[in-house]
Amino acid sequence: MKLMIASDIHGSAYYCRLLLESFEREGAEKLLLLGDILYHGPRNDLPKEYAPKEVIAMLNPLKERLLCVRGNCDTEVDQMVLDFPVLADYAVLFLDGKTVYATHGHNYNEGKLPPLADGSILLNGHTHVPKCTDHGTYIYMNPGSVSIPKENSPHGYMTVEDGTFLWKDLSGVVYMEYK
């Protein structure tokens, strides 16, 4: 199964549209969103084409193909307009023999670990910076941000298939890999 992973859309209709074009091009079965879907947050500038209602209209028809965890900018009000669950603080997935603990990153992250079995993957968004670090007992991964990337990183996402994780910009160009 091919899974696409993205985070931090922050209400940008422009970048959500590009993300969904990438999702179709990738042919992934599911899209895992690591939170911060509609609201830009008080610490961020407004992203390009900030239009949460348009983002809602784009994502709701894909509800059967979306998995999501709650970000620090996601609230109960967001759940009222989104047709897929967005308020889970984390999700535990089993991919290619690995346990993946997916969470936004504002509660559990490299500095404050959730309960992880040795060899697990901690998957976060939140920082807007793509990253892959092997800490010995666990691997930390972050897809970066779809709409507000930081530290000169690209607008992007990740895919995972057959044990290979790829970080890609929104045009599909691979810039990082982990096997």
Number of C-alpha atoms within 10 A of each C-alpha: 10 16 19 25 27 26 30 29 28 29 26 26 24 18 24 24 15 16 25 16 13 20 22 10 11 14 11 18 14 18 23 19 25 31 29 26 28 25 23 22 14 8 6 10 10 17 18 14 14 21 17 20 14 17 22 19 13 15 18 15 13 14 15 12 14 18 17 26 23 25 29 16 17 20 15 11 8 18 14 11 12 19 15 18 15 25 16 14 19 23 17 13 13 11 16 13 11 14 18 23 21 25 27 28 25 15 16 19 20 16 8 10 12 14 9 14 13 12 16 19 26 25 26 32 28 23 21 23 21 24 16 18 14 12 11 9 11 19 17 18 25 28 32 31 28 25 28 25 18 14 10 7 14 21 25 31 26 26 22 20 15 12 13 12 20 21 28 22 21 20 13 17 11 15 11 14 14 13 9
